[in-house]
Amino acid sequence: MSLVNLQPEPRLRSPHVKTSLKEVTHLLPMAPPCRIFFKNENEQPSGSFKLRGIGHLVKRSIEKAQEQGITLDKIHLFASSGGNAGLAAAYSAAFYNVKCTVVIPTIAKPIIIEKLKGYGASVVLQGRSINEADQFLKTLMSNIGDAVFPIYCHPFDNPHIWEGHSSIVDEVVEQIGDNDIDKLKGFVCSFGGGGLYNGIYQGMVNNLVKGDILLIETAQAPTLNESIKANNIITLNEINSLATSLACSYTTKQSLQYYQTKSNGINSKLETIDDMDSLRACVAYKKYNNEVVEPACGAALSVCYNRLDLLFKALPHLQKDDILVIVVCGGSCTTEQDLAHYQVIVKKSETKL
């Protein structure tokens, strides 16, 4: 009598790629308090770290649909984003060969529309903000009928997204290796809605990494700062930040909870910078790395280039042999032309001093 092989169905491959971890201590214009490593999420195919989380959400959702006998031709992704989240959703849809609709505000950059269409997504321009675009997207989803299996891709507020982002820490631990892992003292990341932060926190817990997470937020988009003050999730009435990818009107409840939690050997700290600091960091990053990143990414990079004081202030215990990882979150919304404009803005601001 033969035994039936009851092996589980093979899981889908993830759309994100393993990114490089590079020590840049000797490449920085000023001496940092410790060894600095860049985790280069700008190497992701869609241009940013968003592909990890949204790609994971899409992967898990498709696997769930297939378990119910739903075929790929019935699956449809829906996203509302004028930036990296929409690009990650569109790339993921192309990766898995499923349909995708992205609703973006009418003020979205032409380069984003071009890239979305390049991934095969249907692009709808609606509203003057992400919130208005999202409301229209939900109206579309409510009218699709039972023949379609919808996957809603929120930019940051979903546990599957956080789980996907946690793979950043998995890779860092592997790349640093057993000999130096005890020297890893923490991470620095930009803060917008909280998805990346949540993922890094979970990744540190999963890998038993103890240390600090330094969050960098702009004064023009103080989402977490205001929620901490109120001890509750605050929705900002207006956001006017040049770091548009950080311009989220609210953060997640999980982010506030993690920030207030003093356990697991993880200490979260928040520093606020001006938009201009982000622009300066983008200009410096281009100078020293010959690559373009968004102001949202420049927020985290500022602690290496023009706001080194924040490292000494927030993490005074760091020693020369300690390792601090800066997440270069990337971004596809900024062009060489934008960067040239940032350089002009920075020079003008310096002449006023």
C-alpha positions in Angstrom: 0.0 0.0 0.0 1.6 3.3 -1.1 1.6 6.3 1.1 0.3 9.6 -0.3 2.8 12.4 -0.1 1.0 15.2 1.7 3.6 17.9 1.3 2.2 21.4 1.3 1.8 23.4 -1.9 5.0 25.4 -2.7 4.8 29.0 -1.6 5.2 31.8 -4.1 8.5 33.6 -4.5 8.7 37.1 -3.1 9.1 40.0 -5.5 11.7 41.9 -3.5 15.4 41.2 -3.8 18.2 41.0 -1.3 19.9 44.4 -1.1 23.5 45.2 -0.3 24.9 46.2 3.1 27.8 48.5 2.7 30.1 50.1 5.3 30.5 53.8 4.5 32.3 55.1 7.6 35.3 56.1 5.6 33.2 57.8 2.9 31.4 60.3 5.1 32.5 63.9 5.2 32.7 64.0 9.0 33.8 61.3 11.5 30.8 59.5 13.0 30.8 58.1 16.6 30.7 54.6 15.3 30.8 52.4 12.2 28.1 53.3 9.7 26.5 50.9 7.3 24.0 51.6 4.6 21.3 49.1 3.9 20.6 50.0 0.3 16.9 49.5 -0.3 17.1 51.8 -3.3 18.3 48.7 -5.1 14.8 47.2 -5.0 13.3 46.8 -8.5 10.5 49.2 -7.8 13.0 51.7 -6.3 12.2 51.6 -2.6 11.8 49.4 0.5 8.0 49.5 -0.1 8.4 46.5 -2.3 9.2 44.3 0.7 6.0 45.0 2.6 3.5 45.5 -0.2 5.0 42.6 -2.1 4.6 40.4 1.0 1.0 41.6 1.4 0.3 40.7 -2.2 2.1 37.4 -2.0 0.1 36.3 1.1 -3.2 37.5 -0.4 -2.6 35.6 -3.7 -1.7 32.5 -1.7 -4.9 32.8 0.2 -6.9 33.2 -3.0 -5.3 30.2 -4.6 -6.1 28.1 -1.5 -9.7 29.0 -2.2 -9.4 27.8 -5.8 -9.3 31.4 -7.2 -7.2 31.7 -10.4 -4.8 34.5 -11.2 -7.0 36.0 -13.9 -9.6 36.7 -11.3 -7.3 38.6 -8.9 -7.0 42.4 -9.0 -4.8 44.7 -7.0 -6.1 48.1 -5.9 -3.8 50.8 -4.5 -4.0 54.5 -3.9 -0.7 56.2 -4.0 1.1 58.9 -6.0 4.5 57.4 -5.2 6.4 54.4 -4.0 3.6 52.4 -2.5 1.7 52.5 -5.8 4.9 51.5 -7.7 5.5 48.6 -5.4 1.9 47.4 -5.9 2.1 47.8 -9.7 5.5 46.0 -9.8 4.1 43.2 -7.6 1.1 42.8 -9.8 3.4 42.5 -12.9 5.6 40.0 -11.0 2.7 37.7 -10.2 0.9 38.4 -13.5 -2.3 39.8 -12.0 -4.3 43.0 -12.8 -3.7 46.2 -11.0 -5.4 49.6 -10.7 -3.7 52.5 -9.0 -5.7 55.7 -8.2 -3.4 58.7 -7.8 -4.0 62.4 -7.1 -4.2 64.7 -10.1 -1.0 66.5 -8.8 1.1 63.3 -9.1 4.3 63.6 -11.1 4.3 62.5 -14.7 7.3 60.2 -14.1 5.2 58.2 -11.6 2.3 57.8 -14.1 4.8 56.7 -16.7 6.4 54.1 -14.4 3.0 52.8 -13.3 1.9 52.3 -16.8 5.2 50.7 -17.6 4.4 48.0 -15.1 1.1 47.4 -16.8 -1.1 49.1 -14.2 -4.3 50.9 -15.0 -3.9 54.5 -13.7 -6.8 56.6 -12.6 -6.2 60.3 -11.7 -8.7 61.4 -9.1 -8.7 64.0 -6.3 -6.2 66.5 -5.0 -4.8 64.3 -2.2 -4.0 60.7 -1.4 -7.0 60.6 0.9 -9.4 61.7 -1.9 -7.8 59.2 -4.3 -8.2 56.5 -1.7 -11.9 57.2 -1.2 -12.4 57.0 -4.9 -10.5 53.7 -5.0 -12.7 52.2 -2.4 -15.8 53.3 -4.4 -14.3 51.4 -7.4 -13.7 48.3 -5.3 -17.3 48.4 -4.0 -18.6 48.1 -7.5 -16.4 45.3 -9.0 -18.8 42.4 -8.3 -18.2 38.9 -7.1 -16.2 37.8 -10.2 -13.1 39.6 -9.0 -10.9 38.8 -6.0 -9.7 42.2 -4.8 -6.5 42.9 -2.9 -6.4 46.3 -1.2 -2.8 47.6 -0.8 -2.6 50.2 1.9 0.7 52.1 1.8 1.8 51.2 5.4 -1.1 50.1 7.7 -1.2 46.3 7.5 0.5 43.6 9.6 1.6 41.7 6.4 3.4 44.9 5.3 5.3 45.1 8.6 6.1 41.4 8.3 7.6 42.0 4.9 9.7 45.0 6.0 11.1 42.9 8.9 13.1 40.9 6.3 15.5 44.0 6.2 16.7 43.0 9.7 16.9 39.3 8.7 19.3 40.2 5.9 21.4 42.6 8.0 21.9 39.9 10.6 23.0 37.5 7.9 25.2 40.0 6.1 27.0 41.2 9.3 27.8 37.7 10.3 28.4 35.9 13.6 31.7 37.6 14.3 30.3 41.2 14.3 26.7 40.7 15.2 27.3 41.6 18.9 28.5 45.0 17.6 25.2 45.8 15.9 23.7 48.5 18.1 20.7 49.6 16.1 19.0 51.2 13.1 18.2 54.6 11.7 15.1 55.1 9.5 12.9 57.9 8.3 9.4 58.0 9.8 6.2 58.7 7.8 3.3 56.4 8.5 5.3 53.9 10.5 5.3 50.8 8.3 9.1 50.7 8.0 9.6 51.3 11.8 7.2 48.5 12.7 9.0 46.1 10.4 12.4 47.0 11.8 11.1 46.6 15.4 9.6 43.2 14.6 12.8 42.1 12.8 14.9 43.0 15.8 12.6 41.0 18.1 12.6 38.1 15.7 16.4 38.0 15.5 17.0 38.8 19.2 18.8 42.0 18.3 18.9 44.5 21.2 19.6 48.2 20.6 18.2 51.4 19.4 15.9 52.5 16.6 16.5 56.2 15.8 13.5 57.6 13.9 13.9 60.8 11.9 10.7 62.8 11.2 10.4 66.2 9.5 8.9 69.2 11.4 6.6 69.8 8.5 5.1 66.3 8.9 5.2 65.6 12.7 2.8 62.6 12.6 4.5 60.6 15.4 5.6 63.6 17.4 2.1 64.8 17.8 0.7 61.4 18.6 3.3 61.0 21.3 2.4 64.3 22.8 -1.3 63.3 22.8 -0.7 59.7 23.9 -3.1 58.8 21.1 -3.2 58.6 17.3 -3.5 62.1 15.9 -4.7 62.8 12.4 -3.0 66.0 11.1 -5.3 68.5 9.4 -2.6 69.7 7.0 0.8 68.5 5.9 3.1 70.7 3.8 6.4 68.8 3.6 8.9 68.6 0.7 9.5 65.0 1.9 6.2 64.0 0.3 6.7 60.3 1.0 6.7 61.0 4.7 3.6 63.2 4.5 1.2 60.8 6.1 -1.7 62.3 8.1 -1.6 59.6 10.7 0.6 56.8 12.0 -0.4 53.3 13.1 -1.5 52.3 16.6 1.3 49.7 16.5 3.9 52.4 15.9 2.8 54.4 18.9 2.7 51.2 21.0 6.2 50.1 20.0 7.6 53.6 20.7 6.1 53.6 24.2 7.2 50.0 24.9 10.4 49.7 27.0 11.0 46.0 26.6 12.6 43.4 24.3 15.9 45.3 24.8 14.8 47.9 22.1 14.8 51.6 22.7 13.0 53.8 20.2 14.1 57.4 19.9 12.7 60.2 17.8 14.4 63.3 16.4 12.8 66.0 14.3 14.6 67.8 11.4 13.6 70.5 9.0 12.7 69.7 5.4 15.9 71.6 4.4 18.0 69.1 6.3 16.5 66.4 4.1 17.3 68.3 0.9 20.9 68.9 2.0 21.3 65.1 2.7 20.0 64.3 -0.7 22.5 66.6 -2.3 25.3 65.2 -0.2 24.3 61.6 -1.0 24.4 62.4 -4.7 27.9 63.9 -4.2 29.4 61.0 -2.3 27.4 58.1 -3.9 26.4 59.5 -7.3 22.8 58.3 -6.9 19.5 60.1 -6.5 17.2 59.5 -3.5 14.0 61.2 -2.3 13.9 63.8 0.5 12.0 61.2 2.5 15.2 59.1 2.3 17.3 62.1 3.0 15.7 62.4 6.4 17.5 59.3 7.6 20.7 60.1 5.7 20.9 63.6 7.3 22.4 62.0 10.4 25.4 61.0 8.3 25.9 64.2 6.4 24.5 67.4 7.8 22.9 66.5 11.2 25.6 64.3 12.7 24.9 66.1 16.0 21.7 64.0 16.2 23.7 60.8 16.6 25.8 62.2 19.4 22.6 63.6 21.1 20.3 60.6 20.7 22.9 57.8 20.9 25.7 59.1 23.2 26.7 55.6 24.2 28.0 54.5 20.8 31.6 53.4 20.6 34.0 53.4 17.6 33.6 49.7 17.0 29.8 49.7 17.3 27.7 49.3 14.1 24.7 51.4 13.2 22.7 50.6 10.1 21.0 53.5 8.1 18.2 52.3 6.0 18.6 54.0 2.6 14.9 53.6 1.8 15.3 54.9 -1.8 12.4 56.4 -3.7 11.4 56.7 -7.4 9.7 60.1 -7.2 12.8 62.2 -7.4 14.7 62.8 -10.7 18.0 64.4 -11.5 16.1 67.5 -12.4 14.5 67.6 -9.0 17.8 67.2 -7.4 19.2 70.1 -9.3 16.3 72.1 -8.0 17.1 71.0 -4.4 20.7 72.2 -4.9 19.4 75.7 -5.8 17.1 75.7 -2.8 19.9 74.7 -0.5 22.3 77.3 -1.9 19.7 80.0 -1.5 19.0 79.0 2.1 22.8 79.1 2.9 23.2 82.6 1.5 20.5 83.8 3.8 22.4 82.6 6.9 
